[in-house]
Amino acid sequence: MAARCGAVRSFLFEYDTPRIVLIRSRKVGLINRAVQLAILAYVIGWVFVWEKGYQETDSVVSSVTTKVKGVTMTNTSTLGTRIWDVADYVIPPQEKNAVFIMTNMIFTLNQSQGHCPELPDDNTECNDSSSCVPGYVSTHSNGIQTGACISYNGSINTCEVFAWCPVEDDYHIPKPAFLQGAENFTILVKNNIWYPKFNFSKRNILPTFSSTYLKNCIYDSRTDPFCPIFRLGKIVEAAGQNFQEMAVEGGVMGLQINWDCNLDRAASHCVPKYSFRRLDNKDSANTVSPGYNFRFAKYYKDNSGIETRTLIKAYGIRLDIIVFGKAGKFDVIPTMINIGSGLALFGVATVLCDIVVLYCMKKRYYYREKKYKYVEDYELVSTNEGRTKPEFFPPLALKQDVQSPRQT
């Protein structure tokens, strides 16, 4: 209890103040100057030059629109000779910060609602109707079972379903890709950016571009790094992928636009930088559900008024446009904050040198004795000194043999 009271009393009634001690030591002096030099280099080199700590910053606000162009032709036994343009292979026509281009597909023509055999697998093959459950439907079913077992082909029987018939058979993906010519399709990317804190806006179609230039340029990282028109095959190639392989099962690509702008310089220096990468990261060791695909259908009625459709399972390349960036401009407040922080860091040199002197050097006890001095309260000392015991002196003895002149 007494120890606790002593600790509380020390905490409340004691005060520490720094004491300046000049130590003439080469070792300690060099350590002190080296640390100060390192802090100065950090503040000037990293904080102010590299990180531009004298600037106020703002994040980019962006909008993106795309326009795809290109025509290709196919000649197959199913569809015959056919021309494919933008309205056929861009699905949907517009997306938010993205565009999908169909490169491969599986057609199921002339489907109508009715009864037909299900695709054969472990759950649908049957020998008689007892193997089929009326009303049964699974996650992978194309329709609802009727309870009948019918012939799928000459050697296999499957359960009958009520569905869009004939059901889709997507076990075999066309190789090579159906639209091999998609490699030469071009994509115009229009990107408008705004930094609201500085009221600065710009777009990736730079003021120096003319209509003639924009009609003829194709992006190239070396010869034409600011052209906003990209060839689809070049985008895939720049990401280290093979277009014809990717076109078979599809994939997701990322077009990254970086707007890092120093607004202390002229606006003409604020320009976009483009980069490309594959986002779905194809892994040769993991081949489960690769690529990118979805289904859609085109509906119509035949001459007899029966509704029919063409089901298309579309494989293709989805291009996501990712815009990011940061703008900076000189401002007094961040400049003063970083200067103050840098000056405060110089205290680290003092702390480090104190550790070396007081705990690491051979004469640490000598330096510690010079560093710390314990002083009692002046008022208490003065009071104690004023309470010393008085000294008593014996009375003076009177001399009897001395006669006064008046007694004569």
Contacts in CASP RR format, 6 or more apart in sequence:
PFRMAT RR
TARGET T0000
AUTHOR 0000-0000-0000
METHOD contacts of the structure
MODEL  1
MAARCGAVRSFLFEYDTPRIVLIRSRKVGLINRAVQLAILAYVIGWVFVW
EKGYQETDSVVSSVTTKVKGVTMTNTSTLGTRIWDVADYVIPPQEKNAVF
IMTNMIFTLNQSQGHCPELPDDNTECNDSSSCVPGYVSTHSNGIQTGACI
SYNGSINTCEVFAWCPVEDDYHIPKPAFLQGAENFTILVKNNIWYPKFNF
SKRNILPTFSSTYLKNCIYDSRTDPFCPIFRLGKIVEAAGQNFQEMAVEG
GVMGLQINWDCNLDRAASHCVPKYSFRRLDNKDSANTVSPGYNFRFAKYY
KDNSGIETRTLIKAYGIRLDIIVFGKAGKFDVIPTMINIGSGLALFGVAT
VLCDIVVLYCMKKRYYYREKKYKYVEDYELVSTNEGRTKPEFFPPLALKQ
DVQSPRQT
19 371 0 8 1.000
19 372 0 8 1.000
19 373 0 8 1.000
21 367 0 8 1.000
21 370 0 8 1.000
21 371 0 8 1.000
23 29 0 8 1.000
23 357 0 8 1.000
23 367 0 8 1.000
25 357 0 8 1.000
27 356 0 8 1.000
27 361 0 8 1.000
28 353 0 8 1.000
28 356 0 8 1.000
28 357 0 8 1.000
28 361 0 8 1.000
29 353 0 8 1.000
31 352 0 8 1.000
31 353 0 8 1.000
31 356 0 8 1.000
32 349 0 8 1.000
32 350 0 8 1.000
32 352 0 8 1.000
32 353 0 8 1.000
35 348 0 8 1.000
35 349 0 8 1.000
35 352 0 8 1.000
35 353 0 8 1.000
36 346 0 8 1.000
36 349 0 8 1.000
39 342 0 8 1.000
39 345 0 8 1.000
39 346 0 8 1.000
39 348 0 8 1.000
39 349 0 8 1.000
42 345 0 8 1.000
43 338 0 8 1.000
43 341 0 8 1.000
43 342 0 8 1.000
43 345 0 8 1.000
47 53 0 8 1.000
47 338 0 8 1.000
47 341 0 8 1.000
47 342 0 8 1.000
48 54 0 8 1.000
48 338 0 8 1.000
52 262 0 8 1.000
52 328 0 8 1.000
53 334 0 8 1.000
53 335 0 8 1.000
53 338 0 8 1.000
54 330 0 8 1.000
54 331 0 8 1.000
54 334 0 8 1.000
54 335 0 8 1.000
54 338 0 8 1.000
55 262 0 8 1.000
55 264 0 8 1.000
55 328 0 8 1.000
55 329 0 8 1.000
55 330 0 8 1.000
55 331 0 8 1.000
55 334 0 8 1.000
56 197 0 8 1.000
56 328 0 8 1.000
56 329 0 8 1.000
56 330 0 8 1.000
56 331 0 8 1.000
56 333 0 8 1.000
56 334 0 8 1.000
57 326 0 8 1.000
57 327 0 8 1.000
57 328 0 8 1.000
58 195 0 8 1.000
58 196 0 8 1.000
58 197 0 8 1.000
58 198 0 8 1.000
58 326 0 8 1.000
58 327 0 8 1.000
58 328 0 8 1.000
59 195 0 8 1.000
59 325 0 8 1.000
59 326 0 8 1.000
60 193 0 8 1.000
60 194 0 8 1.000
60 195 0 8 1.000
60 259 0 8 1.000
60 323 0 8 1.000
60 324 0 8 1.000
60 325 0 8 1.000
60 326 0 8 1.000
60 327 0 8 1.000
61 193 0 8 1.000
61 194 0 8 1.000
61 195 0 8 1.000
61 196 0 8 1.000
62 191 0 8 1.000
62 192 0 8 1.000
62 193 0 8 1.000
62 194 0 8 1.000
62 257 0 8 1.000
62 259 0 8 1.000
62 323 0 8 1.000
63 191 0 8 1.000
63 192 0 8 1.000
64 97 0 8 1.000
64 189 0 8 1.000
64 190 0 8 1.000
64 191 0 8 1.000
64 321 0 8 1.000
64 323 0 8 1.000
65 94 0 8 1.000
65 189 0 8 1.000
65 190 0 8 1.000
66 94 0 8 1.000
66 98 0 8 1.000
66 99 0 8 1.000
66 187 0 8 1.000
66 188 0 8 1.000
66 189 0 8 1.000
66 190 0 8 1.000
66 319 0 8 1.000
66 321 0 8 1.000
67 187 0 8 1.000
67 188 0 8 1.000
67 190 0 8 1.000
68 86 0 8 1.000
68 90 0 8 1.000
68 99 0 8 1.000
68 101 0 8 1.000
68 185 0 8 1.000
68 186 0 8 1.000
68 187 0 8 1.000
68 188 0 8 1.000
69 86 0 8 1.000
69 185 0 8 1.000
69 186 0 8 1.000
69 188 0 8 1.000
70 85 0 8 1.000
70 86 0 8 1.000
70 184 0 8 1.000
70 185 0 8 1.000
70 186 0 8 1.000
71 83 0 8 1.000
71 84 0 8 1.000
71 85 0 8 1.000
72 83 0 8 1.000
72 84 0 8 1.000
72 179 0 8 1.000
72 180 0 8 1.000
72 181 0 8 1.000
72 182 0 8 1.000
72 184 0 8 1.000
72 185 0 8 1.000
73 81 0 8 1.000
73 82 0 8 1.000
73 83 0 8 1.000
73 84 0 8 1.000
74 80 0 8 1.000
74 81 0 8 1.000
74 82 0 8 1.000
74 84 0 8 1.000
74 178 0 8 1.000
74 179 0 8 1.000
75 81 0 8 1.000
75 82 0 8 1.000
76 82 0 8 1.000
76 178 0 8 1.000
78 107 0 8 1.000
78 109 0 8 1.000
79 107 0 8 1.000
84 179 0 8 1.000
87 93 0 8 1.000
88 102 0 8 1.000
89 101 0 8 1.000
89 102 0 8 1.000
89 103 0 8 1.000
89 179 0 8 1.000
89 182 0 8 1.000
89 185 0 8 1.000
90 99 0 8 1.000
90 100 0 8 1.000
90 101 0 8 1.000
90 102 0 8 1.000
91 100 0 8 1.000
91 102 0 8 1.000
91 296 0 8 1.000
91 314 0 8 1.000
92 100 0 8 1.000
97 320 0 8 1.000
97 321 0 8 1.000
97 322 0 8 1.000
97 323 0 8 1.000
98 318 0 8 1.000
98 319 0 8 1.000
98 320 0 8 1.000
98 321 0 8 1.000
99 187 0 8 1.000
99 318 0 8 1.000
99 319 0 8 1.000
99 321 0 8 1.000
100 316 0 8 1.000
100 317 0 8 1.000
100 318 0 8 1.000
100 319 0 8 1.000
101 182 0 8 1.000
101 185 0 8 1.000
101 232 0 8 1.000
101 316 0 8 1.000
101 317 0 8 1.000
101 319 0 8 1.000
102 179 0 8 1.000
102 182 0 8 1.000
102 314 0 8 1.000
102 315 0 8 1.000
102 316 0 8 1.000
103 177 0 8 1.000
103 178 0 8 1.000
103 179 0 8 1.000
103 182 0 8 1.000
103 246 0 8 1.000
103 247 0 8 1.000
103 248 0 8 1.000
103 250 0 8 1.000
103 315 0 8 1.000
103 316 0 8 1.000
103 317 0 8 1.000
104 173 0 8 1.000
104 174 0 8 1.000
104 177 0 8 1.000
104 178 0 8 1.000
104 179 0 8 1.000
104 247 0 8 1.000
104 248 0 8 1.000
104 249 0 8 1.000
104 250 0 8 1.000
104 314 0 8 1.000
104 315 0 8 1.000
104 316 0 8 1.000
105 174 0 8 1.000
105 178 0 8 1.000
105 179 0 8 1.000
105 312 0 8 1.000
105 313 0 8 1.000
105 314 0 8 1.000
105 315 0 8 1.000
106 168 0 8 1.000
106 169 0 8 1.000
106 170 0 8 1.000
106 173 0 8 1.000
106 174 0 8 1.000
106 312 0 8 1.000
106 313 0 8 1.000
107 310 0 8 1.000
107 311 0 8 1.000
107 312 0 8 1.000
108 166 0 8 1.000
108 167 0 8 1.000
108 168 0 8 1.000
108 169 0 8 1.000
108 310 0 8 1.000
108 311 0 8 1.000
108 312 0 8 1.000
108 313 0 8 1.000
109 310 0 8 1.000
110 308 0 8 1.000
110 310 0 8 1.000
111 164 0 8 1.000
111 165 0 8 1.000
111 166 0 8 1.000
111 297 0 8 1.000
111 308 0 8 1.000
111 309 0 8 1.000
111 310 0 8 1.000
111 311 0 8 1.000
112 164 0 8 1.000
112 165 0 8 1.000
112 306 0 8 1.000
112 307 0 8 1.000
112 308 0 8 1.000
112 309 0 8 1.000
113 162 0 8 1.000
113 163 0 8 1.000
113 164 0 8 1.000
113 165 0 8 1.000
113 307 0 8 1.000
114 162 0 8 1.000
114 163 0 8 1.000
114 164 0 8 1.000
114 165 0 8 1.000
115 146 0 8 1.000
115 160 0 8 1.000
115 161 0 8 1.000
115 162 0 8 1.000
115 165 0 8 1.000
116 160 0 8 1.000
116 161 0 8 1.000
116 163 0 8 1.000
116 165 0 8 1.000
116 166 0 8 1.000
116 167 0 8 1.000
117 150 0 8 1.000
117 151 0 8 1.000
117 152 0 8 1.000
117 157 0 8 1.000
117 158 0 8 1.000
117 159 0 8 1.000
117 160 0 8 1.000
117 161 0 8 1.000
117 167 0 8 1.000
118 124 0 8 1.000
118 141 0 8 1.000
118 142 0 8 1.000
118 143 0 8 1.000
118 145 0 8 1.000
118 152 0 8 1.000
118 158 0 8 1.000
118 159 0 8 1.000
118 160 0 8 1.000
118 161 0 8 1.000
118 163 0 8 1.000
118 167 0 8 1.000
119 142 0 8 1.000
119 152 0 8 1.000
119 158 0 8 1.000
119 167 0 8 1.000
119 168 0 8 1.000
119 169 0 8 1.000
120 152 0 8 1.000
120 156 0 8 1.000
120 158 0 8 1.000
121 140 0 8 1.000
123 138 0 8 1.000
124 158 0 8 1.000
124 159 0 8 1.000
125 131 0 8 1.000
125 156 0 8 1.000
125 157 0 8 1.000
125 158 0 8 1.000
126 132 0 8 1.000
126 149 0 8 1.000
126 157 0 8 1.000
126 158 0 8 1.000
126 159 0 8 1.000
127 149 0 8 1.000
127 157 0 8 1.000
128 149 0 8 1.000
129 147 0 8 1.000
129 148 0 8 1.000
129 149 0 8 1.000
131 149 0 8 1.000
131 159 0 8 1.000
132 145 0 8 1.000
132 146 0 8 1.000
132 147 0 8 1.000
132 148 0 8 1.000
132 149 0 8 1.000
132 159 0 8 1.000
132 160 0 8 1.000
133 145 0 8 1.000
133 147 0 8 1.000
134 145 0 8 1.000
134 146 0 8 1.000
134 147 0 8 1.000
135 144 0 8 1.000
135 145 0 8 1.000
135 146 0 8 1.000
135 147 0 8 1.000
136 144 0 8 1.000
136 145 0 8 1.000
136 147 0 8 1.000
136 159 0 8 1.000
137 143 0 8 1.000
137 144 0 8 1.000
137 145 0 8 1.000
141 161 0 8 1.000
142 161 0 8 1.000
142 163 0 8 1.000
142 164 0 8 1.000
142 167 0 8 1.000
142 168 0 8 1.000
143 161 0 8 1.000
143 162 0 8 1.000
143 163 0 8 1.000
143 167 0 8 1.000
144 161 0 8 1.000
144 162 0 8 1.000
144 163 0 8 1.000
145 159 0 8 1.000
145 160 0 8 1.000
145 161 0 8 1.000
146 159 0 8 1.000
146 160 0 8 1.000
146 161 0 8 1.000
146 162 0 8 1.000
147 159 0 8 1.000
147 160 0 8 1.000
148 159 0 8 1.000
148 160 0 8 1.000
149 157 0 8 1.000
149 158 0 8 1.000
149 159 0 8 1.000
149 160 0 8 1.000
150 157 0 8 1.000
150 158 0 8 1.000
150 159 0 8 1.000
150 160 0 8 1.000
151 157 0 8 1.000
152 158 0 8 1.000
161 167 0 8 1.000
164 309 0 8 1.000
164 311 0 8 1.000
168 311 0 8 1.000
168 313 0 8 1.000
170 313 0 8 1.000
173 248 0 8 1.000
173 249 0 8 1.000
173 315 0 8 1.000
174 248 0 8 1.000
175 248 0 8 1.000
176 244 0 8 1.000
176 247 0 8 1.000
176 248 0 8 1.000
177 244 0 8 1.000
177 247 0 8 1.000
177 248 0 8 1.000
177 315 0 8 1.000
179 247 0 8 1.000
180 244 0 8 1.000
180 247 0 8 1.000
182 232 0 8 1.000
182 247 0 8 1.000
182 317 0 8 1.000
183 231 0 8 1.000
183 232 0 8 1.000
183 233 0 8 1.000
183 243 0 8 1.000
183 244 0 8 1.000
183 247 0 8 1.000
184 231 0 8 1.000
184 232 0 8 1.000
184 233 0 8 1.000
185 231 0 8 1.000
185 232 0 8 1.000
186 218 0 8 1.000
186 229 0 8 1.000
186 230 0 8 1.000
186 231 0 8 1.000
186 232 0 8 1.000
187 229 0 8 1.000
187 230 0 8 1.000
187 232 0 8 1.000
187 235 0 8 1.000
187 319 0 8 1.000
188 228 0 8 1.000
188 229 0 8 1.000
189 204 0 8 1.000
189 228 0 8 1.000
189 229 0 8 1.000
189 230 0 8 1.000
189 255 0 8 1.000
189 257 0 8 1.000
189 321 0 8 1.000
190 203 0 8 1.000
190 204 0 8 1.000
190 205 0 8 1.000
190 228 0 8 1.000
191 203 0 8 1.000
191 204 0 8 1.000
191 228 0 8 1.000
191 257 0 8 1.000
191 272 0 8 1.000
191 321 0 8 1.000
191 323 0 8 1.000
192 201 0 8 1.000
192 202 0 8 1.000
192 203 0 8 1.000
193 201 0 8 1.000
193 202 0 8 1.000
193 203 0 8 1.000
193 259 0 8 1.000
193 323 0 8 1.000
194 200 0 8 1.000
194 201 0 8 1.000
195 201 0 8 1.000
195 261 0 8 1.000
195 263 0 8 1.000
195 327 0 8 1.000
197 327 0 8 1.000
198 263 0 8 1.000
198 327 0 8 1.000
198 328 0 8 1.000
198 329 0 8 1.000
200 261 0 8 1.000
200 263 0 8 1.000
200 267 0 8 1.000
200 270 0 8 1.000
200 327 0 8 1.000
202 259 0 8 1.000
202 267 0 8 1.000
202 270 0 8 1.000
204 226 0 8 1.000
204 228 0 8 1.000
204 257 0 8 1.000
204 272 0 8 1.000
205 214 0 8 1.000
205 228 0 8 1.000
206 226 0 8 1.000
206 271 0 8 1.000
207 268 0 8 1.000
214 228 0 8 1.000
214 229 0 8 1.000
217 224 0 8 1.000
217 227 0 8 1.000
217 229 0 8 1.000
218 224 0 8 1.000
218 227 0 8 1.000
218 229 0 8 1.000
218 230 0 8 1.000
218 231 0 8 1.000
218 234 0 8 1.000
219 225 0 8 1.000
219 227 0 8 1.000
219 228 0 8 1.000
219 229 0 8 1.000
219 230 0 8 1.000
219 231 0 8 1.000
219 234 0 8 1.000
219 274 0 8 1.000
220 227 0 8 1.000
220 234 0 8 1.000
221 238 0 8 1.000
221 274 0 8 1.000
225 273 0 8 1.000
225 274 0 8 1.000
226 271 0 8 1.000
226 272 0 8 1.000
230 255 0 8 1.000
230 274 0 8 1.000
232 243 0 8 1.000
232 317 0 8 1.000
232 319 0 8 1.000
233 243 0 8 1.000
235 253 0 8 1.000
235 255 0 8 1.000
235 276 0 8 1.000
235 319 0 8 1.000
236 242 0 8 1.000
236 243 0 8 1.000
236 246 0 8 1.000
236 253 0 8 1.000
236 278 0 8 1.000
236 317 0 8 1.000
237 243 0 8 1.000
238 275 0 8 1.000
238 276 0 8 1.000
239 253 0 8 1.000
239 254 0 8 1.000
239 276 0 8 1.000
239 277 0 8 1.000
239 278 0 8 1.000
240 278 0 8 1.000
241 278 0 8 1.000
241 282 0 8 1.000
246 278 0 8 1.000
246 282 0 8 1.000
246 317 0 8 1.000
247 315 0 8 1.000
247 316 0 8 1.000
247 317 0 8 1.000
248 315 0 8 1.000
249 290 0 8 1.000
249 291 0 8 1.000
249 292 0 8 1.000
249 293 0 8 1.000
249 315 0 8 1.000
250 291 0 8 1.000
250 292 0 8 1.000
250 293 0 8 1.000
250 315 0 8 1.000
250 316 0 8 1.000
250 317 0 8 1.000
251 278 0 8 1.000
251 280 0 8 1.000
251 282 0 8 1.000
251 291 0 8 1.000
251 292 0 8 1.000
251 316 0 8 1.000
251 317 0 8 1.000
251 318 0 8 1.000
252 278 0 8 1.000
252 279 0 8 1.000
252 280 0 8 1.000
252 291 0 8 1.000
252 292 0 8 1.000
252 317 0 8 1.000
252 318 0 8 1.000
252 320 0 8 1.000
253 276 0 8 1.000
253 277 0 8 1.000
253 278 0 8 1.000
253 279 0 8 1.000
253 317 0 8 1.000
253 318 0 8 1.000
253 319 0 8 1.000
253 320 0 8 1.000
254 276 0 8 1.000
254 277 0 8 1.000
254 278 0 8 1.000
254 279 0 8 1.000
254 319 0 8 1.000
254 320 0 8 1.000
254 321 0 8 1.000
254 322 0 8 1.000
255 274 0 8 1.000
255 275 0 8 1.000
255 276 0 8 1.000
255 319 0 8 1.000
255 320 0 8 1.000
255 321 0 8 1.000
255 322 0 8 1.000
256 274 0 8 1.000
256 275 0 8 1.000
256 276 0 8 1.000
256 277 0 8 1.000
256 322 0 8 1.000
256 323 0 8 1.000
256 324 0 8 1.000
257 272 0 8 1.000
257 273 0 8 1.000
257 274 0 8 1.000
257 321 0 8 1.000
257 322 0 8 1.000
257 323 0 8 1.000
257 324 0 8 1.000
258 272 0 8 1.000
258 273 0 8 1.000
258 274 0 8 1.000
258 275 0 8 1.000
258 324 0 8 1.000
258 325 0 8 1.000
259 270 0 8 1.000
259 272 0 8 1.000
259 323 0 8 1.000
259 324 0 8 1.000
259 325 0 8 1.000
259 326 0 8 1.000
259 327 0 8 1.000
260 273 0 8 1.000
260 325 0 8 1.000
260 326 0 8 1.000
260 327 0 8 1.000
261 269 0 8 1.000
261 270 0 8 1.000
261 325 0 8 1.000
261 326 0 8 1.000
261 327 0 8 1.000
261 328 0 8 1.000
262 269 0 8 1.000
262 270 0 8 1.000
262 327 0 8 1.000
262 328 0 8 1.000
263 270 0 8 1.000
263 327 0 8 1.000
263 328 0 8 1.000
263 329 0 8 1.000
264 328 0 8 1.000
264 329 0 8 1.000
264 330 0 8 1.000
270 327 0 8 1.000
279 320 0 8 1.000
280 291 0 8 1.000
280 292 0 8 1.000
282 290 0 8 1.000
282 291 0 8 1.000
291 315 0 8 1.000
292 315 0 8 1.000
292 316 0 8 1.000
292 317 0 8 1.000
292 318 0 8 1.000
293 313 0 8 1.000
293 314 0 8 1.000
293 315 0 8 1.000
293 316 0 8 1.000
294 313 0 8 1.000
294 314 0 8 1.000
295 311 0 8 1.000
295 312 0 8 1.000
295 313 0 8 1.000
295 314 0 8 1.000
296 312 0 8 1.000
296 314 0 8 1.000
297 309 0 8 1.000
297 310 0 8 1.000
297 311 0 8 1.000
297 312 0 8 1.000
298 309 0 8 1.000
298 310 0 8 1.000
298 312 0 8 1.000
299 307 0 8 1.000
299 308 0 8 1.000
299 309 0 8 1.000
300 307 0 8 1.000
300 308 0 8 1.000
300 309 0 8 1.000
301 307 0 8 1.000
301 308 0 8 1.000
302 308 0 8 1.000
354 371 0 8 1.000
357 364 0 8 1.000
357 367 0 8 1.000
357 371 0 8 1.000
358 364 0 8 1.000
358 367 0 8 1.000
358 368 0 8 1.000
358 371 0 8 1.000
361 367 0 8 1.000
END
